[in-house]
Amino acid sequence: MSLDAIKAFAALVHSDSELQAHVLGASSADDVVALAASRGHSFSKASFLREHAKAIHGADDHALNGINSWGDALMHAFGASDHT
């Protein structure tokens, strides 16, 4: 399932500071998907965007204002962020 792959990749990102730096530098959803694929986590851009939208649906403005990149988006939406 794509959501499982996204969450697994987010957990990996959270535990690997070098990978986290690469993900935080991602300038597009395509970059996040490519980084995930390079680490063996396969999901599509469409799945990532769909699941991201579901995950942040109820987030308050403060949380959303802290998202500055697609890497932040991944980490915030899928539990790999220290920011709340």
Backbone bond lengths (Angstrom), bond angles and torsions (degrees), N, CA, C in turn:
res aa  C-N    CA-C-N  psi(-1)  N-CA   C-N-CA  omega(-1)  CA-C   N-CA-C  phi
1 M - - - 1.458 - - 1.525 109.27 -
2 S 1.277 116.82 139.49 1.464 121.73 -177.80 1.520 112.59 -61.43
3 L 1.327 117.42 -41.20 1.458 119.75 -179.14 1.525 110.50 -61.01
4 D 1.313 116.84 -40.91 1.464 120.03 177.49 1.522 111.22 -61.95
5 A 1.327 117.16 -41.20 1.467 121.05 178.82 1.523 110.85 -65.84
6 I 1.314 117.35 -39.54 1.461 121.21 179.02 1.526 109.84 -64.88
7 K 1.325 116.40 -46.62 1.467 120.16 179.87 1.527 111.57 -64.11
8 A 1.319 116.64 -39.38 1.469 119.94 178.60 1.524 110.35 -64.36
9 F 1.324 116.98 -41.56 1.453 119.97 177.98 1.527 110.29 -65.81
10 A 1.326 117.95 -42.26 1.464 121.14 178.47 1.529 110.81 -60.16
11 A 1.329 117.40 -39.99 1.466 121.03 177.87 1.534 110.52 -64.63
12 L 1.322 116.46 -40.44 1.461 120.67 177.11 1.528 110.52 -62.45
13 V 1.318 115.96 -44.01 1.466 121.10 179.12 1.527 109.69 -59.25
14 H 1.307 116.28 -43.45 1.463 120.85 -178.13 1.530 111.68 -62.74
15 S 1.308 116.72 -32.47 1.465 120.73 -175.55 1.535 113.88 -93.14
16 D 1.320 118.30 -6.40 1.467 121.91 -175.45 1.534 109.20 -125.91
17 S 1.324 116.41 102.61 1.467 120.10 -174.61 1.529 113.01 -64.05
18 E 1.321 117.36 -32.62 1.466 119.84 178.10 1.528 110.70 -67.17
19 L 1.328 116.29 -46.00 1.465 120.45 177.02 1.519 110.25 -64.07
20 Q 1.322 117.04 -38.68 1.458 120.66 179.18 1.526 110.86 -58.55
21 A 1.326 117.09 -41.23 1.462 120.41 178.09 1.526 111.18 -62.39
22 H 1.325 116.81 -40.23 1.470 120.22 177.81 1.526 110.88 -65.26
23 V 1.315 116.28 -42.87 1.464 120.34 -178.71 1.522 110.55 -67.43
24 L 1.322 116.95 -41.17 1.466 119.29 178.86 1.519 111.90 -63.35
25 G 1.315 116.95 -23.93 1.461 121.29 177.27 1.519 113.67 -85.56
26 A 1.319 116.54 -1.24 1.467 120.45 -179.23 1.525 109.85 -64.25
27 S 1.309 115.75 128.33 1.462 119.35 -178.62 1.525 113.01 -98.50
28 S 1.317 115.96 -3.67 1.466 118.71 179.29 1.524 109.97 -152.49
29 A 1.311 115.11 164.43 1.463 120.23 174.64 1.522 110.02 -62.49
30 D 1.321 117.08 -34.28 1.471 120.93 177.32 1.528 110.89 -59.62
31 D 1.332 116.50 -39.00 1.461 120.28 178.44 1.524 111.20 -63.21
32 V 1.327 117.11 -42.55 1.465 121.27 178.82 1.526 109.89 -62.67
33 V 1.316 117.30 -45.07 1.469 121.87 179.75 1.528 110.14 -61.57
34 A 1.318 117.32 -42.00 1.468 121.06 179.90 1.531 111.31 -66.35
35 L 1.331 117.37 -41.70 1.465 120.18 177.34 1.526 110.85 -62.73
36 A 1.320 115.95 -41.74 1.464 120.03 178.06 1.525 110.29 -61.67
37 A 1.322 116.82 -46.31 1.472 120.90 -179.25 1.526 110.97 -61.49
38 S 1.323 116.74 -35.83 1.462 119.93 179.87 1.521 112.09 -68.24
39 R 1.325 116.32 -15.84 1.465 121.49 178.22 1.530 111.82 -109.15
40 G 1.349 116.55 12.54 1.455 121.00 174.93 1.513 116.00 85.74
41 H 1.338 117.46 15.26 1.462 121.43 178.77 1.525 108.11 -111.56
42 S 1.313 116.26 109.74 1.456 121.02 -172.79 1.529 111.81 -102.65
43 F 1.327 114.84 119.90 1.457 122.12 171.39 1.521 107.76 -154.12
44 S 1.304 115.78 155.15 1.464 120.02 -177.09 1.523 110.85 -87.74
45 K 1.310 114.84 162.47 1.459 120.93 174.56 1.523 109.68 -59.44
46 A 1.326 116.87 -42.83 1.469 120.79 -180.00 1.525 110.91 -60.57
47 S 1.324 116.81 -43.62 1.468 120.25 178.75 1.518 110.98 -64.26
48 F 1.325 115.87 -43.08 1.460 119.88 179.02 1.524 110.69 -60.34
49 L 1.326 117.36 -48.36 1.465 120.70 -179.13 1.525 111.66 -64.34
50 R 1.325 117.25 -42.18 1.467 121.77 179.97 1.532 110.57 -63.01
51 E 1.328 116.45 -49.30 1.462 120.09 -177.94 1.531 111.17 -68.48
52 H 1.331 116.35 -34.32 1.455 120.15 176.37 1.527 110.40 -62.58
53 A 1.317 116.74 -45.76 1.463 120.71 179.34 1.531 111.21 -60.09
54 K 1.317 116.75 -42.31 1.471 120.63 177.73 1.529 110.57 -62.78
55 A 1.321 116.28 -42.60 1.461 120.98 -175.07 1.524 112.96 -67.97
56 I 1.325 117.30 -33.76 1.469 119.31 -177.15 1.525 113.17 -99.95
57 H 1.301 116.73 3.17 1.465 121.87 -176.15 1.529 112.78 -48.02
58 G 1.297 118.39 -44.58 1.463 121.39 -176.41 1.516 114.47 -100.19
59 A 1.316 118.37 9.14 1.462 120.94 -177.79 1.521 110.96 -67.91
60 D 1.331 115.14 145.53 1.460 118.65 178.10 1.533 110.46 -80.81
61 D 1.318 115.50 167.73 1.463 120.88 -176.82 1.525 112.00 -59.89
62 H 1.315 118.09 -37.65 1.461 121.35 -179.80 1.527 110.59 -58.53
63 A 1.316 116.48 -46.17 1.469 120.48 179.63 1.517 110.80 -65.23
64 L 1.310 117.56 -43.38 1.463 120.97 -178.47 1.528 112.21 -67.97
65 N 1.322 117.05 -33.99 1.466 120.10 178.69 1.525 112.37 -66.33
66 G 1.324 117.53 -19.33 1.453 121.46 178.68 1.513 114.11 -82.21
67 I 1.324 117.42 -5.13 1.462 121.53 -179.41 1.521 108.57 -89.36
68 N 1.335 115.58 113.42 1.462 120.75 -175.61 1.519 114.15 -116.50
69 S 1.327 116.32 -3.56 1.466 119.76 -179.97 1.516 108.14 -156.50
70 W 1.320 116.29 170.61 1.460 119.40 175.79 1.515 110.98 -67.35
71 G 1.318 116.65 -27.86 1.457 119.75 174.74 1.524 110.86 -65.35
72 D 1.330 116.64 -44.56 1.459 120.67 174.55 1.523 110.73 -59.18
73 A 1.333 115.86 -40.87 1.465 120.33 -179.28 1.524 110.82 -60.39
74 L 1.325 116.57 -45.49 1.460 120.90 177.94 1.516 109.97 -60.06
75 M 1.297 115.49 -49.90 1.446 119.50 -173.63 1.521 112.08 -68.61
76 H 1.305 117.95 -37.85 1.457 120.29 178.48 1.517 111.93 -69.17
77 A 1.289 116.89 -48.85 1.458 121.20 -173.29 1.525 113.87 -70.75
78 F 1.315 116.67 -28.14 1.462 118.64 -173.36 1.519 113.53 -117.22
79 G 1.334 116.03 28.20 1.445 120.96 169.55 1.501 117.42 74.53
80 A 1.303 118.28 21.06 1.459 120.01 -179.18 1.517 110.76 -110.75
81 S 1.314 116.97 23.56 1.460 119.79 -177.11 1.518 110.89 -116.05
82 D 1.307 115.60 145.85 1.463 120.67 172.41 1.517 110.25 -87.35
83 H 1.332 117.62 -7.25 1.465 122.24 -178.45 1.519 108.83 -89.74
84 T 1.322 116.75 141.85 1.472 121.02 177.55 1.499 109.90 -122.47
